[in-house]
Amino acid sequence: MLCSVYKSSKKEGMYLYIPKKDDFSDVPSTLLEMFGKPTFVMVMKMEGRKLALVDIEKVKLSLKDDGYFLQLPPPPVNLLDEYKARKSEQ
Protein backbone atom coordinates (compact mmCIF):
# COMPACT_ATOMS: atom_id res chain seq x y z
CA MET A 1 0.00 0.00 0.00
CA LEU A 2 1.29 3.45 -0.96
CA CYS A 3 0.20 6.77 0.48
CA SER A 4 1.06 10.40 -0.13
CA VAL A 5 2.04 12.65 2.77
CA TYR A 6 1.43 16.39 2.91
CA LYS A 7 2.38 18.96 5.54
CA SER A 8 0.14 21.79 6.64
CA SER A 9 0.86 25.39 5.67
CA LYS A 10 -0.98 26.60 8.77
CA LYS A 11 0.11 24.30 11.61
CA GLU A 12 3.64 23.03 12.11
CA GLY A 13 3.82 19.30 12.77
CA MET A 14 0.44 18.56 11.18
CA TYR A 15 0.50 16.03 8.34
CA LEU A 16 -2.18 14.59 6.08
CA TYR A 17 -1.87 11.08 4.62
CA ILE A 18 -3.98 10.19 1.57
CA PRO A 19 -4.01 7.06 -0.63
CA LYS A 20 -3.52 8.83 -3.99
CA LYS A 21 -1.29 11.80 -4.70
CA ASP A 22 -3.22 15.08 -5.02
CA ASP A 23 -6.62 13.36 -4.58
CA PHE A 24 -8.24 15.18 -1.64
CA SER A 25 -11.78 14.11 -2.58
CA ASP A 26 -12.30 12.10 0.66
CA VAL A 27 -10.93 14.84 2.93
CA PRO A 28 -13.69 17.01 4.44
CA SER A 29 -13.59 20.61 3.20
CA THR A 30 -13.60 21.96 6.76
CA LEU A 31 -10.46 19.94 7.52
CA LEU A 32 -8.77 21.24 4.37
CA GLU A 33 -9.63 24.82 5.38
CA MET A 34 -8.08 24.27 8.81
CA PHE A 35 -5.08 22.44 7.27
CA GLY A 36 -4.29 25.18 4.77
CA LYS A 37 -2.56 24.63 1.46
CA PRO A 38 -1.13 21.08 1.49
CA THR A 39 2.57 20.89 0.67
CA PHE A 40 3.62 17.55 -0.80
CA VAL A 41 6.29 15.77 1.27
CA MET A 42 6.61 12.24 -0.13
CA VAL A 43 5.01 9.05 -1.38
CA MET A 44 5.54 6.32 1.18
CA LYS A 45 5.26 2.54 1.03
CA MET A 46 3.33 1.45 4.12
CA GLU A 47 4.43 -2.20 4.31
CA GLY A 48 7.34 -2.85 6.66
CA ARG A 49 7.41 0.81 7.73
CA LYS A 50 7.40 2.20 11.25
CA LEU A 51 6.44 5.80 11.98
CA ALA A 52 7.89 7.88 14.80
CA LEU A 53 4.75 9.53 16.17
CA VAL A 54 1.82 7.37 15.08
CA ASP A 55 0.95 3.69 14.81
CA ILE A 56 1.23 2.59 11.16
CA GLU A 57 -1.72 0.21 11.57
CA LYS A 58 -3.91 3.11 12.70
CA VAL A 59 -2.85 5.07 9.61
CA LYS A 60 -3.62 2.12 7.30
CA LEU A 61 -7.04 1.57 8.90
CA SER A 62 -7.94 5.25 8.63
CA LEU A 63 -6.82 5.38 4.98
CA LYS A 64 -9.00 2.34 4.23
CA ASP A 65 -12.06 3.45 6.22
CA ASP A 66 -11.98 7.26 5.89
CA GLY A 67 -9.79 7.87 2.85
CA TYR A 68 -7.30 9.98 4.82
CA PHE A 69 -5.36 10.19 8.09
CA LEU A 70 -4.58 13.42 9.94
CA GLN A 71 -1.45 13.42 12.10
CA LEU A 72 -1.58 16.13 14.73
CA PRO A 73 1.54 17.63 16.29
CA PRO A 74 2.47 16.40 19.76
CA PRO A 75 1.12 18.58 22.58
CA PRO A 76 3.50 21.29 23.79
CA VAL A 77 5.61 20.51 26.80
CA ASN A 78 4.35 22.20 29.96
CA LEU A 79 7.58 23.62 31.37
CA LEU A 80 5.93 24.71 34.61
CA ASP A 81 4.76 21.17 35.35
CA GLU A 82 8.25 19.82 34.58
CA TYR A 83 9.81 22.40 36.89
CA LYS A 84 7.39 21.54 39.71
CA ALA A 85 8.08 17.81 39.26
CA ARG A 86 11.84 18.38 39.48
CA LYS A 87 11.45 20.57 42.56
CA SER A 88 9.34 17.96 44.33
CA GLU A 89 12.00 15.29 43.64
CA GLN A 90 14.69 17.35 45.40
C-alpha positions in Angstrom: 0.0 0.0 0.0 1.3 3.4 -1.0 0.2 6.8 0.5 1.1 10.4 -0.1 2.0 12.6 2.8 1.4 16.4 2.9 2.4 19.0 5.5 0.1 21.8 6.6 0.9 25.4 5.7 -1.0 26.6 8.8 0.1 24.3 11.6 3.6 23.0 12.1 3.8 19.3 12.8 0.4 18.6 11.2 0.5 16.0 8.3 -2.2 14.6 6.1 -1.9 11.1 4.6 -4.0 10.2 1.6 -4.0 7.1 -0.6 -3.5 8.8 -4.0 -1.3 11.8 -4.7 -3.2 15.1 -5.0 -6.6 13.4 -4.6 -8.2 15.2 -1.6 -11.8 14.1 -2.6 -12.3 12.1 0.7 -10.9 14.8 2.9 -13.7 17.0 4.4 -13.6 20.6 3.2 -13.6 22.0 6.8 -10.5 19.9 7.5 -8.8 21.2 4.4 -9.6 24.8 5.4 -8.1 24.3 8.8 -5.1 22.4 7.3 -4.3 25.2 4.8 -2.6 24.6 1.5 -1.1 21.1 1.5 2.6 20.9 0.7 3.6 17.5 -0.8 6.3 15.8 1.3 6.6 12.2 -0.1 5.0 9.0 -1.4 5.5 6.3 1.2 5.3 2.5 1.0 3.3 1.4 4.1 4.4 -2.2 4.3 7.3 -2.8 6.7 7.4 0.8 7.7 7.4 2.2 11.3 6.4 5.8 12.0 7.9 7.9 14.8 4.8 9.5 16.2 1.8 7.4 15.1 1.0 3.7 14.8 1.2 2.6 11.2 -1.7 0.2 11.6 -3.9 3.1 12.7 -2.9 5.1 9.6 -3.6 2.1 7.3 -7.0 1.6 8.9 -7.9 5.3 8.6 -6.8 5.4 5.0 -9.0 2.3 4.2 -12.1 3.4 6.2 -12.0 7.3 5.9 -9.8 7.9 2.9 -7.3 10.0 4.8 -5.4 10.2 8.1 -4.6 13.4 9.9 -1.5 13.4 12.1 -1.6 16.1 14.7 1.5 17.6 16.3 2.5 16.4 19.8 1.1 18.6 22.6 3.5 21.3 23.8 5.6 20.5 26.8 4.4 22.2 30.0 7.6 23.6 31.4 5.9 24.7 34.6 4.8 21.2 35.3 8.2 19.8 34.6 9.8 22.4 36.9 7.4 21.5 39.7 8.1 17.8 39.3 11.8 18.4 39.5 11.5 20.6 42.6 9.3 18.0 44.3 12.0 15.3 43.6 14.7 17.3 45.4 
